[in-house]
């Protein structure tokens, strides 16, 4: 399996997006984060 390095700035942006989606609908942000983890 290939390992991916996540830049700090990208991780910050990810968690900002998670918070944004979570504010829109409970669980949506966490679902988004899980999809990102699966695809990376």
ABEGO torsion letter per residue (X at the ends): XBBBBBBAAAAAAAAAAAAAAAAABBGAAAAAAAAAAAAX
